[in-house]
Amino acid sequence: MWELAPWVGTMACLVAVSAFFSASEAALFSLEPAETAKLKQGGVGARLADDLLSRPEQLLSAILFWNLVVNMTYFTLSSMVTLRLERDESVSGTAAVAFAVGSLVALIFAGEMMPKSLGVATRTRLAPLVSAPAALAVRAAGPVMPVLTAVMRLSTRFAWPGLESETRLDVDDLSRLIAVSTSDAQLILREQAVLRNIVQLSDIRADEWMRPRSQFVIFRPPVSLIDLRRKRPPSGYLLVTEPGTDEIARALRLNCVTSLPAEGLEKLAEPVVYVPWCATVAEVLEKLRLGGHEVAAILNEYGETVGILTFDDILDTLFSYAPSRSKRVLDQDPIHRLDDRTWLVAGIVNVRRLSKRLKIEFPSTRNLTVAGVIQESLQRLGKAGDSTVWGPLRLEILEMPARGHMLVKLTVLSEEELEQLAEAEEESR
């Protein structure tokens, strides 16, 4: 029996090697796009993993090839040990069968199932660690790689002669999907609203969907728990600025944090991504997704932060069917006329667009949206019922949801009303 110990020991080593290849395959190929993008900024192992994933077909072929070689060697040794046990008169036949079944179960669980589960669960930490051995495996399989590739392509053509690469889904495909979608009436409305929103993401500018400064609070480092309790962020994010400035540098999603330290909250925050105000929401969403960011800081033409756009805000607006939202998204006019002097306006409406629509020249402002103008005029965050006068307009907040865009009643003041306001201001002085 003891003469079989080296054979069994070799089989155990082969199970470990098989487990390595299984875990490597699972870890590398289960990485999300955002996690893969972060590899470029990581250490040597992370960058090597990114390089391997840039050639996925070659990487997968090498891993499968060496795993197959290891498994075949393992079963060869298992068969030889089983035969020796059967020939040994001092060992019962049941022991030989038990060894054969046990070796198969050991390879399945210890060499395949458990490593792959572990690889998926710890993919971000494991991928950089296995990249160097995986790269050696790819290089060692280099001489046989052309043969493997040729066999794979020939077998694909033989099994699926009409197989073609799947084309990228574009806007026209979604538009046709909207037109042909038919089922339950309520479901149709919701499906079409979501699909229409997705299609039009490439037409909507970031400044139209952003949260203006009236809807978020910024914190300068260092940030303590006491600071957070004094000013609860309405956006749901702890937005930390660069030291000594008001420009947002990092963000922390508060509802995903189970406990917060008393000091140094800024250390928990992740960097934000910067996008110009004229970028489309589709471009912002792509940057957030690929970079693994939660918040995008919207910059004006001077490089100043004029608002933020969060991943949650985009998805919330995208999948919400609420007929009071922006025209492009919900086929409703965000500037709705009530009478000759009164309008209902969404807080996200661009000030320049509103000026052209009303054919009224507004005072000079650095704010892009009506919501930003109201916050600047009030010198605080607005709430439902607040009213302010800005130039020839009276702006009254009718609705101020916790998330989403405010609804504003806009009244064009007459010359008599403007004179009365000027006189009242003079008297107050």
C-alpha positions in Angstrom: 0.0 0.0 0.0 2.8 2.4 0.9 4.3 2.1 -2.5 1.2 3.9 -3.9 1.8 7.0 -1.7 3.9 8.8 -4.3 1.2 8.2 -6.9 -1.5 9.5 -4.6 0.6 12.5 -3.7 1.1 13.3 -7.4 -2.6 13.1 -7.9 -3.1 15.6 -5.0 -0.7 18.0 -6.7 -2.6 17.6 -9.9 -5.8 18.5 -8.2 -4.2 21.6 -6.8 -3.0 22.6 -10.3 -6.5 21.9 -11.7 -8.0 24.0 -8.9 -5.6 26.9 -9.9 -6.7 26.9 -13.5 -10.4 26.6 -12.6 -10.1 29.5 -10.1 -8.1 31.6 -12.6 -10.7 31.1 -15.3 -13.5 32.0 -13.0 -11.8 35.0 -11.5 -10.5 36.5 -14.8 -13.6 36.0 -16.9 -16.2 37.0 -14.2 -14.8 40.5 -13.8 -17.3 43.3 -14.5 -16.4 46.0 -17.0 -15.8 48.5 -14.2 -13.6 46.0 -12.4 -11.6 45.4 -15.5 -11.2 49.1 -16.1 -9.7 49.4 -12.6 -7.0 46.9 -13.5 -5.3 49.5 -15.7 -4.6 51.7 -12.6 -3.5 48.8 -10.4 -0.1 47.2 -9.7 2.0 44.9 -11.9 -0.3 41.9 -11.4 -3.4 43.9 -12.1 -2.0 45.4 -15.3 -0.8 41.9 -16.4 -4.4 40.6 -15.8 -5.7 43.4 -18.0 -3.3 42.5 -20.7 -4.3 38.9 -20.6 -8.0 39.8 -20.8 -7.3 41.9 -23.9 -6.7 38.5 -25.7 -9.5 36.5 -24.2 -9.6 33.8 -26.8 -5.9 33.0 -26.4 -6.2 33.1 -22.6 -9.2 30.8 -22.4 -7.7 28.3 -24.9 -4.5 28.1 -22.9 -6.3 27.6 -19.5 -8.6 25.0 -21.0 -5.7 23.2 -22.7 -3.5 22.9 -19.6 -6.5 22.0 -17.4 -7.3 19.2 -19.9 -3.7 18.0 -19.8 -3.7 18.0 -16.0 -7.1 16.2 -15.8 -6.0 13.5 -18.3 -2.8 12.9 -16.3 -4.8 12.7 -13.1 -7.2 10.1 -14.5 -4.4 8.2 -15.9 -2.7 7.9 -12.5 -6.1 7.2 -10.9 -6.7 4.3 -13.3 -3.2 2.9 -12.6 -3.7 3.1 -8.9 -7.1 1.5 -9.1 -5.7 -1.4 -11.2 -2.9 -2.0 -8.7 -5.5 -2.1 -5.9 -7.6 -4.6 -7.8 -4.5 -6.9 -8.3 -3.4 -6.6 -4.7 -4.9 -9.7 -2.9 -4.7 -8.0 0.4 -7.1 -5.3 -0.7 -10.7 -5.9 -1.3 -12.4 -5.0 -4.6 -14.7 -2.6 -2.8 -11.6 -0.5 -1.8 -10.5 -0.2 -5.4 -14.0 0.9 -6.5 -14.2 3.4 -3.6 -10.8 4.8 -4.6 -11.9 5.3 -8.2 -15.1 7.0 -7.2 -13.4 9.1 -4.5 -10.7 10.3 -6.9 -13.5 11.4 -9.4 -15.4 13.2 -6.7 -12.2 14.8 -5.3 -11.4 16.3 -8.7 -14.9 17.5 -9.3 -15.3 19.3 -6.0 -11.7 20.2 -5.1 -10.5 20.8 -8.6 -13.6 22.4 -10.3 -16.6 23.4 -8.2 -14.9 24.9 -5.1 -12.1 26.8 -6.9 -14.6 28.3 -9.4 -16.9 29.5 -6.6 -14.0 30.9 -4.8 -12.7 32.6 -7.9 -16.0 34.3 -8.6 -16.4 35.4 -5.0 -12.9 36.9 -4.8 -12.3 37.8 -8.4 -11.0 41.4 -7.8 -8.4 40.2 -5.3 -7.6 36.9 -7.0 -7.2 38.2 -10.6 -3.9 40.1 -10.0 -2.5 37.1 -8.0 -3.1 34.5 -10.7 -2.1 36.7 -13.7 1.6 35.9 -13.6 1.2 32.0 -13.6 -1.6 32.4 -16.1 0.7 34.4 -18.4 3.3 31.7 -18.1 0.7 29.1 -19.1 -0.3 31.1 -22.1 3.3 31.4 -23.2 4.0 27.7 -22.6 0.9 26.8 -24.7 2.2 29.1 -27.5 3.5 26.3 -29.8 0.2 24.4 -29.8 -2.0 27.5 -29.9 -2.3 27.7 -33.7 -3.5 24.1 -33.8 -6.0 24.7 -31.0 -7.3 27.8 -32.7 -7.7 26.1 -36.1 -9.5 23.1 -34.5 -11.8 25.4 -32.6 -12.7 27.4 -35.7 -13.2 24.3 -37.8 -15.4 22.7 -35.2 -17.4 25.9 -34.9 -18.0 26.0 -38.7 -18.9 22.3 -38.7 -21.3 22.4 -35.8 -22.8 25.9 -36.6 -22.1 26.7 -40.2 -24.4 29.8 -40.1 -23.1 31.2 -36.9 -22.3 34.9 -37.1 -20.9 37.4 -34.6 -23.7 39.2 -32.8 -23.8 42.9 -33.8 -24.0 45.7 -31.2 -27.5 46.8 -30.3 -28.0 50.3 -31.5 -30.6 53.0 -31.2 -32.5 51.9 -34.3 -33.0 48.4 -32.9 -34.5 49.9 -29.7 -36.7 52.2 -31.8 -38.1 49.2 -33.7 -38.6 47.4 -30.4 -40.7 50.2 -29.2 -42.9 50.1 -32.3 -43.5 46.3 -32.2 -44.0 45.9 -28.4 -47.6 44.8 -27.8 -49.1 43.1 -24.7 -50.9 44.3 -21.6 -52.0 48.0 -22.0 -50.3 49.1 -18.7 -47.2 47.1 -19.5 -47.0 48.6 -22.9 -46.9 52.2 -21.5 -44.2 51.3 -19.0 -42.1 49.4 -21.5 -42.4 52.1 -24.1 -41.5 54.8 -21.6 -38.4 53.0 -20.5 -37.3 52.1 -24.0 -37.9 55.7 -25.2 -35.8 56.9 -22.3 -33.0 54.6 -23.2 -33.1 55.6 -26.9 -33.0 59.3 -26.0 -30.2 59.1 -23.5 -27.8 60.0 -26.4 -29.9 63.3 -27.0 -30.1 64.5 -23.4 -27.4 66.7 -22.1 -25.9 66.2 -18.6 -26.9 69.6 -17.4 -30.6 68.7 -18.1 -30.6 65.7 -15.8 -28.0 66.8 -13.2 -28.7 67.8 -9.6 -28.0 71.5 -9.4 -26.3 72.9 -6.4 -29.7 73.5 -4.8 -30.0 69.8 -4.3 -26.8 68.8 -2.8 -24.5 69.8 0.1 -20.7 69.8 -0.1 -18.2 69.2 2.7 -14.6 70.3 3.0 -12.1 67.9 4.5 -11.6 66.8 7.2 -15.2 65.6 7.6 -16.5 64.3 10.9 -19.7 62.5 11.9 -20.8 65.7 13.7 -20.5 67.7 10.4 -22.6 65.1 8.7 -25.3 65.2 11.4 -25.5 69.0 11.2 -26.0 69.0 7.4 -27.8 65.9 6.2 -27.0 65.6 2.4 -30.3 65.6 0.5 -28.6 63.9 -2.4 -27.8 60.8 -0.3 -24.1 61.2 -1.0 -21.3 62.7 1.1 -19.6 65.0 -1.4 -16.1 66.0 -0.4 -14.3 68.9 -2.0 -10.7 69.5 -2.8 -9.0 71.2 0.2 -9.7 74.9 0.2 -12.1 74.8 -2.8 -15.7 74.1 -3.6 -14.9 71.6 -6.4 -16.1 68.1 -5.7 -13.4 65.5 -5.6 -14.8 62.4 -3.9 -18.2 60.9 -3.0 -19.6 58.4 -0.6 -23.0 56.7 -1.0 -24.3 56.9 2.6 -27.1 54.3 2.4 -24.5 51.6 1.6 -22.4 52.2 4.7 -23.3 50.2 7.8 -21.1 52.2 10.2 -19.2 55.5 10.0 -16.1 56.5 12.0 -16.2 59.7 14.1 -13.5 61.3 12.1 -12.0 61.1 8.6 -15.1 60.3 6.7 -13.5 61.7 3.5 -11.2 58.7 3.5 -14.1 56.4 2.8 -15.2 58.4 -0.3 -14.3 57.3 -3.8 -13.2 59.7 -6.6 -15.8 61.2 -8.9 -15.6 61.4 -12.6 -15.6 64.8 -14.3 -17.7 65.5 -17.4 -18.6 68.7 -19.3 -22.1 70.1 -19.1 -22.6 69.5 -22.8 -21.9 65.7 -22.6 -24.8 63.4 -23.1 -26.3 61.4 -20.3 -25.4 58.2 -22.3 -21.7 59.3 -22.2 -21.9 60.0 -18.5 -23.6 56.6 -17.8 -20.8 54.9 -19.8 -18.1 56.6 -17.8 -19.7 55.8 -14.5 -20.2 52.2 -15.5 -16.7 51.6 -16.9 -14.9 53.4 -14.2 -17.0 52.0 -11.3 -17.9 55.5 -10.1 -21.1 56.5 -8.4 -21.1 60.2 -9.0 -20.2 62.5 -12.0 -19.3 66.1 -11.4 -20.8 68.3 -14.1 -18.4 71.2 -15.1 -19.3 74.4 -17.0 -17.1 76.0 -19.6 -14.9 77.5 -16.9 -14.2 74.2 -15.3 -16.4 74.9 -12.3 -18.8 72.3 -10.8 -22.4 73.3 -11.5 -24.1 70.1 -10.6 -23.8 66.3 -10.1 -25.3 63.3 -11.8 -25.4 60.1 -9.9 -25.7 56.5 -11.2 -28.9 56.1 -9.1 -30.4 59.3 -10.5 -29.9 58.1 -14.1 -31.5 54.7 -13.4 -34.3 56.2 -11.3 -35.3 58.6 -14.1 -34.7 55.9 -16.7 -37.1 53.4 -15.2 -39.6 55.7 -13.7 -42.8 56.3 -15.6 -43.9 59.8 -14.3 -45.6 62.0 -16.9 -44.4 65.2 -15.3 -40.8 64.9 -16.2 -38.7 66.4 -19.0 -40.1 66.6 -22.5 -37.4 64.6 -24.2 -37.7 61.8 -21.7 -41.4 61.7 -21.2 -42.9 63.5 -24.2 -44.1 66.4 -21.9 -43.1 70.0 -22.2 -40.9 71.1 -19.2 -42.0 74.7 -19.9 -45.8 74.6 -19.7 -47.8 77.8 -20.2 -50.8 78.4 -17.9 -51.7 81.9 -19.1 -50.0 85.0 -20.6 -48.0 85.6 -17.5 -47.7 82.3 -15.7 -45.8 79.2 -16.5 -45.0 75.9 -14.9 -41.3 75.1 -15.3 -39.2 72.1 -14.3 -36.2 72.9 -12.2 -33.8 71.3 -14.7 -34.9 73.7 -17.5 -31.9 75.5 -18.9 -32.0 79.3 -18.2 -30.9 80.2 -21.8 -33.6 78.0 -23.3 -36.2 79.6 -20.9 -35.1 83.1 -22.0 -35.5 82.2 -25.6 -38.9 80.6 -25.0 -40.3 83.5 -23.0 -38.5 86.1 -25.2 -37.3 87.9 -22.0 -33.8 88.9 -21.2 -32.7 87.6 -17.8 -30.1 89.0 -15.4 -26.6 87.6 -15.9 -26.0 84.4 -13.9 -23.5 81.6 -13.7 -26.2 79.1 -13.0 -27.4 76.9 -15.9 -30.8 75.8 -14.6 -33.8 77.4 -12.9 -33.1 75.3 -9.8 -29.6 76.8 -9.5 -31.0 80.4 -9.9 -33.5 79.8 -7.1 -30.8 78.4 -4.8 -28.5 81.4 -5.5 -31.3 83.8 -4.9 -32.5 82.1 -1.6 -28.9 81.5 -0.5 -30.0 78.1 0.8 -31.6 74.9 -0.3 -35.1 75.5 -1.6 -38.2 73.8 -0.3 -41.8 73.7 -1.4 -43.5 77.0 -0.8 -40.3 79.1 -1.2 -40.7 82.2 -3.4 -38.1 84.6 -4.8 -37.9 87.4 -7.3 -35.2 87.2 -10.0 -35.1 89.9 -12.6 -38.6 90.3 -14.1 -39.7 86.9 -12.7 -41.3 85.6 -9.5 -40.2 82.0 -8.9 -42.3 79.8 -6.5 -41.4 76.2 -5.7 -44.5 74.1 -5.9 -42.9 70.7 -5.5 -39.5 69.7 -4.2 -39.2 65.9 -4.2 -36.5 64.2 -2.1 -35.1 62.9 -5.4 -35.9 64.3 -8.8 -36.6 67.7 -10.2 -38.4 70.5 -8.6 -41.6 72.0 -10.1 -41.6 75.8 -10.3 -44.4 78.3 -10.9 -43.0 81.2 -12.9 -44.8 84.5 -13.0 -43.7 87.4 -15.4 -44.0 90.6 -13.3 -45.6 93.7 -14.8 -43.8 97.0 -14.8 -46.1 98.2 -12.0 -45.2 95.2 -9.9 -41.5 95.7 -10.5 -41.8 99.4 -9.5 -43.6 98.4 -6.3 -40.9 95.9 -5.5 -38.2 98.4 -6.1 -39.9 100.9 -3.8 -40.3 98.3 -1.1 -36.6 97.5 -1.4 -35.8 101.2 -1.1 -37.9 101.6 2.0 -36.3 98.5 3.6 -32.9 100.1 3.2 
